[in-house]
């Protein structure tokens, strides 16, 4: 058995989600290979070769792979899929875009969002917004899997010495074309990789109060900023800060929830955090059921006091 991990990268370095997927692939048994598909991505391939546990890096380099279009990446995966028993993608927007295309073309059932590998053909995944865990056994010859990154520790980024095999990139499928990319730039840690996250909810009341209360606390803690869906829908914070089932799944060392009631969709995205602190004046708020520490106080008083103390 050999598992193939589809790397996420920026053509120069490997993204953290790939390291979590490598750990999941290692648990499947057998060798672990990593596909680095891009243009002028030799540096990313070298970085992948240093990941502990990786036996080989397959480096596909060509103009058709420059922007990571899902159709072209899927075609590249399919070109080498025949030699692998498992094909794993991080359960990120990119991975979720490519994996179903690969599964459909291979005529196999995709196994989504796994959080545990019980055996090479049996996996665990959350259902019902994380309130139940399903154990899934697959009889398919090739398992196409997306890996919930919060379910697996990251493999060591250094210490490996994998062989790098360079292959020809597949031709452009012509099914889509890249127009532009709008990238949000921030000095803060990326939300899914942050060790500390401060999140705000609808109780903040306005975008101005969100910025006035959440930003100083995040600055003091060196934290990323998150938001509940209710806060995002109300316009208090941009979409890329949304934490939850329909947003980003996070598991930082510390998660501070300010004015977040704890709807099931939000809890599904952050309840794996190592330490959860909830600030809410409603003693019945569901967020307290998962919190390690709870402050049953008015956040408009508590958060400024906390900032002053820090």
C-alpha positions as CSV (number, residue, x, y, z in Angstrom):
1,X,0.0,0.0,0.0
2,X,1.2,3.5,-0.8
3,X,-0.6,6.7,0.0
4,X,-0.4,9.9,-2.0
5,X,-0.9,13.3,-0.3
6,X,-1.8,16.3,-2.5
7,X,0.3,19.1,-1.2
8,X,-1.0,22.6,-0.7
9,X,1.8,25.2,-1.4
10,X,2.5,28.6,-2.8
11,X,5.2,27.3,-5.2
12,X,7.8,28.2,-2.6
13,X,6.8,26.6,0.6
14,X,4.5,23.9,1.9
15,X,1.4,24.9,3.8
16,X,0.7,23.6,7.3
17,X,-2.4,21.6,6.3
18,X,-0.2,19.3,4.2
19,X,1.7,18.3,7.3
20,X,-1.5,17.2,9.0
21,X,-2.5,15.2,5.9
22,X,0.9,13.4,5.9
23,X,0.3,12.3,9.5
24,X,-3.1,10.8,8.4
25,X,-1.4,9.2,5.4
26,X,1.2,7.6,7.6
27,X,-1.6,6.1,9.8
28,X,-3.0,4.4,6.6
29,X,0.1,2.2,6.5
30,X,2.8,1.7,3.8
31,X,4.8,4.4,2.1
32,X,3.7,8.1,1.9
33,X,4.3,10.1,-1.3
34,X,3.5,13.7,-1.8
35,X,2.4,15.4,-5.1
36,X,3.6,18.9,-5.6
37,X,1.8,20.3,-8.6
38,X,2.6,23.9,-9.7
39,X,4.8,26.1,-11.8
40,X,8.4,26.9,-10.8
41,X,7.6,25.0,-7.6
42,X,11.1,23.4,-7.1
43,X,11.4,25.1,-3.7
44,X,8.1,23.6,-2.5
45,X,9.2,20.2,-3.7
46,X,12.4,20.5,-1.8
47,X,10.4,21.5,1.3
48,X,8.1,18.5,0.9
49,X,11.1,16.2,0.6
50,X,12.2,17.3,4.1
51,X,8.9,16.3,5.8
52,X,9.4,13.4,8.2
53,X,7.7,10.3,7.0
54,X,7.6,11.1,3.3
55,X,9.3,8.5,1.1
56,X,9.0,10.3,-2.3
57,X,7.9,13.6,-3.7
58,X,6.3,13.6,-7.2
59,X,7.0,17.1,-8.7
60,X,4.7,18.0,-11.6
61,X,5.8,21.4,-13.0
62,X,4.0,23.3,-15.7
63,X,2.0,26.4,-16.7
64,X,-1.2,24.5,-16.5
65,X,-0.7,24.1,-12.8
66,X,0.4,27.6,-12.0
67,X,-2.9,28.8,-10.4
68,X,-4.0,25.5,-9.0
69,X,-7.2,25.3,-11.0
70,X,-9.2,22.3,-9.8
71,X,-9.8,20.7,-13.2
72,X,-6.0,20.8,-14.0
73,X,-4.9,19.6,-10.6
74,X,-7.5,16.8,-10.7
75,X,-6.2,15.7,-14.1
76,X,-2.6,15.6,-12.7
77,X,-3.7,13.5,-9.8
78,X,-5.6,11.1,-12.1
79,X,-2.5,10.7,-14.3
80,X,-0.7,9.0,-11.5
81,X,-3.6,7.7,-9.3
82,X,-3.3,4.1,-10.6
83,X,-0.3,3.3,-8.4
84,X,-1.8,4.4,-5.1
85,X,-4.2,2.8,-2.6
86,X,-5.0,6.0,-0.8
87,X,-5.2,9.6,-2.1
88,X,-5.5,12.2,0.6
89,X,-6.3,15.9,0.4
90,X,-6.4,18.4,3.3
91,X,-10.1,19.3,4.0
92,X,-9.5,22.9,2.9
93,X,-11.3,24.9,0.2
94,X,-8.7,23.8,-2.3
95,X,-8.7,20.2,-1.2
96,X,-12.5,20.1,-1.2
97,X,-12.5,21.5,-4.7
98,X,-10.3,18.9,-6.2
99,X,-11.1,15.7,-4.3
100,X,-14.7,15.2,-5.5
101,X,-13.5,15.5,-9.1
102,X,-10.9,12.8,-8.6
103,X,-13.3,10.5,-6.8
104,X,-15.9,10.9,-9.5
105,X,-13.5,10.1,-12.3
106,X,-12.2,7.0,-10.4
107,X,-15.8,6.0,-9.7
108,X,-15.3,5.6,-5.9
109,X,-17.0,7.1,-2.9
110,X,-15.1,10.0,-1.3
111,X,-14.5,9.7,2.4
112,X,-14.8,13.3,3.8
113,X,-13.3,15.0,6.8
114,X,-11.7,12.1,8.5
115,X,-10.4,12.7,12.1
116,X,-9.0,9.2,12.8
117,X,-7.6,6.2,10.9
118,X,-8.7,2.9,12.5
119,X,-7.2,0.7,9.8
120,X,-6.3,1.1,6.1
121,X,-9.9,0.7,5.1
122,X,-11.7,2.1,8.2
123,X,-12.0,5.8,9.2
124,X,-13.8,8.0,11.6
125,X,-15.5,11.3,10.6
126,X,-17.8,13.7,12.4
127,X,-21.5,14.0,11.4
128,X,-24.4,16.1,12.7
129,X,-22.1,19.1,13.2
130,X,-19.7,17.0,15.3
131,X,-22.3,15.6,17.7
132,X,-21.8,12.1,16.5
133,X,-18.8,10.2,15.0
134,X,-19.4,7.8,12.1
135,X,-17.1,4.9,11.5
136,X,-16.8,4.3,7.7
137,X,-15.3,1.2,6.1
138,X,-14.5,1.4,2.4
139,X,-14.2,-1.5,0.0
140,X,-13.0,0.7,-2.9
141,X,-9.7,-0.1,-4.5
142,X,-8.6,3.5,-4.1
143,X,-9.6,5.5,-1.1
144,X,-10.1,9.2,-1.9
145,X,-10.0,11.0,1.4
146,X,-10.2,14.6,2.8
147,X,-8.5,15.1,6.1
148,X,-9.8,17.4,8.8
149,X,-6.5,19.0,9.8
150,X,-7.5,19.6,13.4
151,X,-7.9,15.8,13.8
152,X,-4.2,15.1,13.2
153,X,-0.9,16.5,14.6
154,X,1.3,18.0,12.0
155,X,4.2,15.9,10.8
156,X,7.7,17.4,11.4
157,X,8.5,19.8,8.6
158,X,12.2,18.8,8.7
159,X,14.2,15.7,9.3
160,X,13.1,13.8,6.1
161,X,15.2,13.1,3.0
162,X,12.7,11.9,0.4
163,X,13.5,11.2,-3.3
164,X,12.2,13.8,-5.7
165,X,10.8,12.5,-9.0
166,X,10.0,15.2,-11.6
167,X,7.2,14.4,-14.1
168,X,5.7,16.2,-17.0
169,X,2.6,18.3,-16.2
170,X,-0.6,17.3,-17.8
171,X,-2.0,19.7,-20.5
172,X,-4.5,22.4,-19.6
173,X,-8.0,20.8,-19.7
174,X,-9.4,24.0,-21.0
175,X,-12.5,23.7,-18.7
176,X,-11.7,26.8,-16.7
177,X,-9.4,29.8,-16.8
178,X,-7.8,32.0,-14.2
179,X,-9.0,35.6,-14.1
180,X,-7.7,37.1,-10.9
181,X,-7.2,36.5,-7.2
182,X,-8.0,38.9,-4.4
183,X,-5.8,38.1,-1.4
184,X,-6.5,39.5,2.1
185,X,-3.2,40.6,3.6
186,X,-2.8,40.8,7.4
187,X,0.0,41.0,9.9
188,X,-2.0,38.6,12.1
189,X,-1.5,34.8,12.1
190,X,-3.6,32.9,9.5
191,X,-6.8,31.8,11.2
192,X,-6.5,28.0,10.7
193,X,-2.8,28.0,11.7
194,X,-3.0,30.4,14.7
195,X,-2.2,29.2,18.2
196,X,-4.5,31.8,19.8
197,X,-7.8,33.1,18.4
198,X,-10.1,35.8,19.7
199,X,-13.6,35.6,18.2
200,X,-16.5,37.9,18.4
201,X,-20.2,37.3,18.1
202,X,-23.4,39.1,17.3
203,X,-23.7,40.4,20.9
204,X,-21.0,43.0,20.0
205,X,-23.8,44.9,18.2
206,X,-21.8,46.7,15.4
207,X,-18.7,46.6,13.3
208,X,-17.3,49.5,15.2
209,X,-17.7,47.7,18.6
210,X,-16.2,44.5,17.1
211,X,-13.1,46.5,16.1
212,X,-13.1,48.4,19.4
213,X,-13.2,45.4,21.7
214,X,-11.9,42.4,19.7
215,X,-8.9,44.0,18.0
216,X,-7.1,45.3,21.2
217,X,-7.5,41.9,22.9
218,X,-6.1,40.1,19.9
219,X,-3.2,42.6,19.8
220,X,-2.4,41.9,23.4
221,X,-2.4,38.2,22.9
222,X,-0.8,38.1,19.5
223,X,-3.9,36.3,18.3
224,X,-5.8,35.8,15.1
225,X,-9.3,37.2,14.9
226,X,-12.4,35.1,14.3
227,X,-16.1,35.7,14.2
228,X,-19.3,33.7,14.4
229,X,-21.5,33.4,11.4
230,X,-24.1,35.7,13.0
231,X,-21.4,38.4,13.3
232,X,-20.3,37.9,9.7
233,X,-23.9,37.9,8.4
234,X,-24.5,41.2,10.3
235,X,-21.5,42.8,8.6
236,X,-19.3,43.1,11.7
237,X,-16.5,41.1,10.2
238,X,-15.5,39.8,6.7
239,X,-16.3,36.3,5.5
240,X,-12.8,35.0,5.8
241,X,-12.9,35.4,9.6
242,X,-15.9,33.1,10.0
243,X,-15.3,30.1,12.3
244,X,-17.8,27.2,12.2
245,X,-19.3,24.4,10.2
246,X,-19.8,26.7,7.2
247,X,-16.6,28.7,7.9
248,X,-13.1,27.6,9.0
249,X,-12.4,24.7,11.3
250,X,-9.8,25.6,14.0
251,X,-8.1,24.0,16.9
252,X,-5.8,26.6,18.5
253,X,-4.1,26.3,21.9
254,X,-6.4,29.1,23.2
255,X,-9.8,30.1,21.9
256,X,-11.5,33.2,23.4
257,X,-15.2,33.5,22.5
258,X,-16.6,37.0,23.2
259,X,-20.3,37.4,23.0
260,X,-20.8,34.1,21.1
261,X,-23.8,32.1,22.3
262,X,-22.4,28.8,20.9
263,X,-24.8,27.7,18.2
264,X,-24.1,24.1,17.1
265,X,-22.6,25.2,13.8
266,X,-20.1,27.4,15.6
267,X,-19.2,24.8,18.1
268,X,-18.5,22.3,15.3
269,X,-15.7,24.6,14.1
270,X,-13.9,25.3,17.4
271,X,-14.7,22.8,20.1
272,X,-11.4,20.9,19.5
273,X,-9.5,23.9,20.8
274,X,-7.2,23.0,23.6
275,X,-8.4,25.7,26.0
276,X,-11.7,27.5,25.5
277,X,-12.6,30.7,27.3
278,X,-16.1,32.1,27.0
279,X,-17.3,35.6,27.9
280,X,-21.0,35.9,27.9
281,X,-23.6,37.4,30.3
282,X,-26.2,34.7,29.5
283,X,-25.7,31.8,31.9
284,X,-27.7,29.5,29.6
285,X,-25.4,30.1,26.6
286,X,-24.4,26.8,25.0
287,X,-20.8,28.0,24.7
288,X,-20.4,27.3,28.4
289,X,-21.0,23.6,27.8
290,X,-17.7,23.3,25.9
291,X,-15.7,26.1,27.7
292,X,-12.8,25.3,30.1
293,X,-13.2,28.8,31.6
294,X,-16.4,30.9,31.6
295,X,-16.9,34.5,32.5
296,X,-20.6,35.2,33.1
297,X,-20.3,39.0,32.7
298,X,-21.0,41.8,30.3
299,X,-18.4,41.6,27.6
300,X,-18.4,45.4,27.2
301,X,-17.1,45.6,30.7
302,X,-15.0,42.5,30.9
303,X,-13.0,42.7,27.6
304,X,-11.6,46.3,28.3
305,X,-10.7,45.2,31.8
306,X,-8.9,42.1,30.5
307,X,-7.0,44.3,27.9
308,X,-5.9,46.6,30.7
309,X,-4.7,43.7,32.9
310,X,-2.7,42.2,30.0
